Amino acid sequence: MEEFLNKICFIKINVNEKVFYYLRSKLINISNTHITFEDTTRNDELHSYRIADIIEIKLSNKVEAK
């Protein structure tokens, strides 16, 4: 996952059978158990999730607003 650090990514997460989608998120920290990212669609709101809850992560094809 280190290749996504400081890049804008699409992230799909499943927490307690609820699926969350983040279309433009900038990964700012990756530990052994968690990832932390800024949701660029919501004023850089910070989120942190367990790596075990991640379903999918890939580089985003959404253009960042200027």
N, C-alpha and C positions, 0 to 999 in steps of 0.2 A: 504493500500500500504506500510505501515511501514515495513512489513515482507520482502520486497525486498531491503531495505536500505543496502548499502555496499555489495550487492551480484550481480553476473553477470546474466543479464536478457535478454530475447528477448522482444523487444518492437515494437509494430505496431501502427503507428500514422497517422491520416488523417487530413491534413491541406489544406483547400481550395480545396477539392476534389483530392488532391494528397496524395498518401499513401507512407509512409516511413517505412522501416524495419531496425531495428538495432538488429543484431544477438547476439552480445556480448557487452552489455553495463553495466557499473557499476553505479548504482544509488547512487548519493552522497548527494542529498538534495530533500526533499519533503515538500512543503509548502501547504497552503490551496488551492492554485490555480495552482501551477506549479510543475513540476519535473525537476531536473537537473541531467544529467548523463554524464559519460565519455564514448566515443565510443572507445572501446579497439581495434577495427579493424583499426582505423585511428589515431594512436599515441595519444590516450587518448584525442581526440578532445572533447571539452565541447559542450553540447546541452542543451537547456531548452525549454520545451513545456508546454502548458496549459494542465492540467489534463483532461479537457473536450474533448481534441483532441485525447486522447488515446483510441485506439480500443481494444488492447490486451496487457497484460504484464504478463510474466511468467518466471520462472527460466529457464535459457538457458541450452540446452543440448550440446552446442558447447564447446569443450575443449579449454581453454585459451592457446595461444601459449607461449612457454617457451623461 
